[in-house]
Amino acid sequence: MNKQRFVLSGASSHQAQARRGALAVLIVFFFGLGNVWAQRVPDPHVSAKRSPIVPLNKQTIAFMHVSVLPMDREVVLPNQTVVIKGGRIVAMGLAEKTAVPDGALRIDGKGKYLLPGLADMHIHLPYNESDIKDTPAVLKLFVANGVTTVLNLLGLPAHLALRERIARGEELGPVVYTSGFYVNEPFVRTPDEIEAEVIKQKRAGYDIIKIHGNLTREAYHRLFVVARREGIHVIGHAPRNLGYEPMLEERQDAVAHAEEYINAYFGFNRRCCTAEEIGPMVRDISQATAKAGTWVVPTLTIFKGITAQIKDLDAVLKRPEMRYVPPAIAADWQPANNRYRKNKPEEIPTIEGVYGLQAYLVKGFRDAGVRLLAGTDAPVTAVVIPGFSLHEELANLVEAGLTPYEALRTATYNPADFLDALNEFGTVSLGRRADVILIDRNPLQSINAVSEISGVMLRGRWIPRAELRKMLDELAAENKASRG
């Protein structure tokens, strides 16, 4: 890291404070959330409790002679037979010692590796009138990339209904966990308004609370008092008007971006940072985050992609996987609407420096024992493609200093742990839901092997490579037809 100083807080602390104060209002217009806020009233016909997740196939299926990465520990178990029945793992052991019931579908796993399905712990299901019709396509993109669990972080009653349809097997997609609408200014302000909103969302059946903007110190404190009383986690941005200290004092359950530390810590009411300052600052904040027990979703991919779009947006938009993205979702990524279209090439070194600081911070988190979750922010951030972007995120985590095993944990075991669902998913072990992926190479040797998918098992339904390819080809054809 060079000696340059990264200006993260503006020309003066007064100007920075004004910008932070305007942030909550700006997001309403930037993301069109004013109308979305009006949609947040729960549907009385939607159950306030999660429906049991039914198997998509009750057939008995056996993976034969496969190498297993259980992901509860760093090990490869060779020559295993894994038996699936009723959407659950019912037997697992050495091939020579594990019986396979008569009539079972046998899948040859020789030379292949079986691991838990992946989880993307920061996504945004479509919520605008222009793109909500494309929700099935977004779900298929996740499935085709081995993503079997997602955490949606701007939730509406429509997403609760979708969660239930998927759970009942009425719609194909990953298991959905969802927050409600943002619990922060300007939507709610006072401690009493915060309390009422948390209770309302908990009663409506949302899985988690999302904070995305400013709150007073008193309101922020009440948020956690009520959330802990109600038994619901809080994830989201740092309260940028307050800085990082209240966030860690209240032990916010999870921070949704590594970038939040840039705004709430490195650049909070100061100019940051020289190379001499960064090392101790990363060490101190990493240790403090670990002590607070706060999880972090780095979302490195979204920030790393900014410079590529500034340099050559046309090349980015010609990536092969773009053909699978519905036109309504990709509309905001195009040159006329792209949020980075006004950035100038001379800004690239600073943006790359800020990304480098985030990557360095992720390594600091890893060294301090901060628990990490893989997430992408797909698809609301420009050219962050559902499913595909999670594989980019895993590669970026390894590039930042995690081992391939540690990166895989952020998308398998850790999400289940964070969601208090280790008895349901996150490992290949007896009794767990049969959400697994079969890949061609050992991902502990190369994280890129995770994208070489031979097949996906979604709650007991086996979807082989050919069917996954057909799923993507059909999406591409539909998108081409809709563009005319």
N, C-alpha and C positions, 0 to 999 in steps of 0.2 A: 504494500500500500504506500502511495507516495505521500509527500508532505502537504499536498494541497488541502485547503480548508473548504469544507462543503457548507454552503450557506443554506440552512434548512429552515430558518425561522424568519426570514425576511429582513428588510432594512432596519426595522426597529421592533422592540417588543410590543409597542402600542399598535403598530400595523398588524403584527402577528395576532394579537388579541382580537382585533377587529375582524380579521379573516376567520378566526376560529368561531367567533360569535355568529358570523354569517353562514357558517357551514351547514347548520341544520336547515336553514331556509333554502339554501342553494340546492341541497339534494332533492328537495321536493320538486323543483323545476327541472333539474338535470335528469332525474330518473323518472319523472312523471308520477311521483308517488302521491300527489294530492288526491287523485281519483282512486288510487289503490287503497289509501287510508279509509276511504268511504266504503270500500268493499269488505272491510275486515270484520263486520258483524257476523258472528257465527251462524251457520245454517242450523235451525232447530232440528232438522232431519238427520244431521250428522251425529253419530254417537260420540260422547265425550271420552270414551275409552277406546284404546287401540283394539281392533279386531284381532283375533288369533290369526297367525300367518299360516295359511293352509299350504300343503304341498301342491306343486304343480303337476306332479306325476307320482302315483303310488306304486309304480312298477319297481321291482327289485333290480338294481343295477350294481355291477361290481367292476371296479377298476383293478385290473390284473397286472401283477409284476411291475408296479409303479413305484417310483421314488417319491416319498412324502416329505414335505416341509410342514410340520405341524404348527410352527410359528409361536408356540408357547416357550420355545427354547431354540437355540441356534444349532440345528442338527438336520441332517438328511437321513431319513429312514429308508434303506434300499429294499427292493424286492418285496413290496407290500401288496396285500389285497385289501381294498376298502369297499365295504358293502353298504349300499344305500337302500333304504326301504321306507316308504311313507315320507319321503323328503328329509330323512334324518340318517346320520351315520350310525349304523347298528353293529358293525363289526369292522375290526381293523387289526392286521397283524402280518407276520411273515406269510408269504404266499403259500408255502408248503404246509402251514399249520392253520390256515384260515379257510373254513368251509364256505362254499358258494352255493346258495340254494338252487335247486333244479329250476330251470325256466328263467333264471336271471339273465338280463342282458349283460354280456361281458365286453368290456372295453379294454383293448390292449394298451397297457401303459409302459411297455418296455422302452427304455431310453427316454421316457418322459417324466415330468415332475408335476405333482399334485400339491396345490397350496390353497389356502382360503381365498374366496372371492375378495376383490378389492373394495375399499370404502373411500368415497370422496366426501370429506367432512366439511366442505364449504361449496355448496352449489346454490343456484337460483333457478328453480323451476319457472317456466314462463308464467307471467302474471298480467301482461298487457293484453288488451283486446286484439292487438295486431298479431300477437304470436302465441297466444295460449292454445290455439288450435294445433300448434306444432309440438305440444307436450309429448304425444306418443313417439314422435321421431326422436326427441331428446332422450327419452327413456331407452329407446333401442340403441342409440349411440353409446350409452353407458353399458348396456348389456353386451354389445358387440366387443367392447374393450375389457370385459371381465369385471366390470364394476357392479357388484351385487347389493350394495348398501350406499345410500346417500343421505347427507344431512342438508336439508333445504333451509336457507337462512333469510328468507323473507316470505313468511307464510300467510296464506289467506284461507278462508273456509273451503275454497275450491281445492286447495292442497290437502286439507284434511280428508275431503271426499276421495281424492285420488289415492291417498295413502291407504284408505280402507278398501278401495277397489283392487288395488294391487295385492293387499293382504288376503283378500278373498279369492284371488286368482282370476278376477274379471278383466284385468288389464296387465299386459306384459311390462315388467319393469323391475328395477332394483327395489329392495325394501326401503321405504321412505321414512325418515325421521324429519320433523319440521318444527321450526320456531313459528311464532306468530308474527305480527307486524312489529316494527321497531318500537322499543320502549325508551323513548328519549324525546328531547325537544325537537321540533315544536309541537309534537303530537301530544305529549304529556309533559307536565312541568313540575308540579308540586309533589311533595312526598305522598300526599293522599291520592293524587291522580295516579302516581306510580303504583301504589298498593292496589288500587282498584283494577288497574290494567293487568297486573301480574295475576291477580286472582281470576279475572275474567278469562285470560288466556289459559290458565291451568284448568279451569272448569270446562273450557271449550275442548280440551284434549290435546293442546299443543305439547310437544315433547321438551321444549327448551325455550328460554327467553333470549331475545337478541337485542343488544344495545348497539346503536349505530351513530350516536352523536352526543351532544353536550347534555349535562345535567348539573344542577347545583350539588354541592357536597352533601347537603341534607337529603336531597332526593336520591342521590346515588347510594347513600348508606341505606335508605329505606328499601331500595330495590333488593339488596342482599338480605336484609332482615326478613322481608316477606318471601323472597324466593326460597330461602332455607327453611322457613316455616312451612311453606307449601310443598317442599321437596322437589324443586325443579332447578336445573342448572342454568347459569347465565353465561352466554358467549357473546363476543362481539368486539367492537372497536374499543380502544381506550377512550376515556372521557377527555378529549383533547383540551378542553378548557381547564381541566384539573391537573393534568399530567399523570405520570405513572404511579406516584406514591399512593394516592387513594385506591387505585386499581389493585395494588398489591396488599394494601392494608385490609381491604375488603375481601381479598382472596378471590377475585374474579375467576370463575371456573376455567374460562378459556379465552384467549385473545385470537381474533380471527385472521390477523395478518402480522407477519414480522414487521411490516412497514409501520405499524402502530407505534413501535418503539422509536422510530425515527421522529415522529411527531410529538410523542408524549415524554420522551426521555432525551435522546441525543440533541434534538433541536427545540426543546421546550424552553421558551423565553431566553434563548441564547443562540449564539452562532457556533456551529459545530462543523468540523472537528479536525484537529491535526492528528497525524499518525501517532504521536506520543500520547495523546489523550484517549484514542480509541481502545487500545488494548485494555487498560484498567477499567474503562467504562463498560466494555463488553463483559469483562469478568464480573464486575460488581452487579450489573443488572441481571446477568444470567444466574448468579448465585441467589439474588433476591427473588427472582421468579421461581426458582426451584424451591426455595424456602416457603414461599406462599402456596406452593402446590398448584400453581396456575399452568394449565396446558397452553400450548401455542400451535396454531395452524400457520405455517410460514407463508404459504401461497407465493413462492418465489417465481413461478412461471409467469404470472400476470405482469410483474414488474420487469422481468427480463425481456419480455416481448415488446416493451415500449420502444426501445431503441431500434429494433428490427423494423417496426412500423414507420418510424421517423425516417430511417435510411432508405427503405424501399418497400412501401406498402403494397405495391402491385405484386411484387415477388411473394410477399406473405400471403396475399389473397389467392395466389395460384398454387398454394400447397395442395397436394393430392386430396387430403382429407376434407378440404373445403367443399368438395362436391356433395358431401353428405349433410351439410348444414342447411336447414330450411331457409329460403330467401328472406322471410320476415325476421328471422333471428340475425342473419348476416347483414341485414340492411344497415344497421348502425355501425358496421365495420367498414363500409365502403368509403371511398375517398371523400364524398360529399358530407358524410356524417361522422366520420371517424374522430373520436375524441382527442386523438393526438395529432390531428392535421395541422394545428397551429404551432406545434413545437418546431423549433428551428434546429438545424444540424449542429450549430455551436453549443446547444444544450446537451448533446449526447454525452460528452465526457462527465459532466456532473451527474446525469441520470445513471450512467454506468457505475460511477463511484458510489452512489446511493445503493444501487443493487449490490455492489461488492460488500458494502457495510452490512446489508441484510444477510448475505451469505455468511459472512464472518460471524455475525451474531448467531446464526443457526448453529454454527460449529461451537460457539460458546455455550449455547443452550445444551447441546449434546454433551459437552464436557462437564457441565454442571449438573446433569441429570434431569433437566427439564423434559417433561414428557411431550412428545410432538405428535401431531396429527396431520396427515396428508390432506390437502384441500386445494381447490383450483379457482374458485369463484366463477366457474363456467355456468352459463355462457354470457353473463351480462358484461363482462370485461371483453374488450375488443380482441377478436381472434383467439379466444380461449375456448377450444372446441370440446364439448362434453365427451368424456371417456378418453379420447386421445390425450387431452391435456394432463390427465392424472399420470400417464406414463412419462410425460415430460417432467412433471413435478418430482417423481421418484428419481429420475436421472439428475435433476438439479440438486436434490438433497444429497445424493452421493457426491456430486461435484463440490458441494459445500463442505463435505467432510464426514458424512455418515457412511458407514459400511453398507453394502447392499442389504444385509440382514436388518440393520437398524432402519433403513429406508422402508423396507417391506413391512416392518412392524408398525410404521406410522399409518399404513393403509390396511392393516389386518387386525392384529391383536389389540393395538392401542385404541382404535375406534370402538371396539366392543367393550373395552375396559372403561373408556370415558362414558359410554352410554349405559353402563351398568348392565351389559348384555353378554358377558363372557360365557354364560350358559347357553347362548343362542348361536353366536357366530364368532368369527375371528380366529378360530383354530380348526385344524383337521383333527378331530378327536371324537370319541364316542358320545352320542347323544346330540351333537351339534347339528344345526341346520345344514342341509346339503347344498350350501352355496360355495362352490369350489371352482377352480380353474385348472385346466391341464395345459402345460406349456412344453415346448420342445427342448429347452436347455435349462441348465442349473442357474437360477437367478442369483445365487450367492457368489457365482463367479463373474456374472455380468448382469447388472440391473436391467439392461435392455432386453434380456431374455423374457422378461415378464410380458412384453408385448407380442411375443411369438406364440399366440394362443392356438392350441389344437382343439379346444372346446371349452365351453362354459356350462357348468351345471347350476341351474337356478332353481332352488328349492325342490331339488329332485328331478327336474326336467333337464335332460341332456341335449345341449345344442352344439353339434359338432362344427368344425371349421367351415365346412361347405355351407351349412345353414346360416352361420354368422356372415359369411361372404354374401350370400343371397340377400340377407337382411340389409346389408349396406348397399348392395347394388340396387335394390328396390328403392331405397331412400334417394340414391343418386338419380334414378330415373324419375321419381316423383318430383324432385327439385328441378330437374331439367324441364319437365313438362310445365311446371308452374311458372317458370321464367319465360316460357314461350319460345 
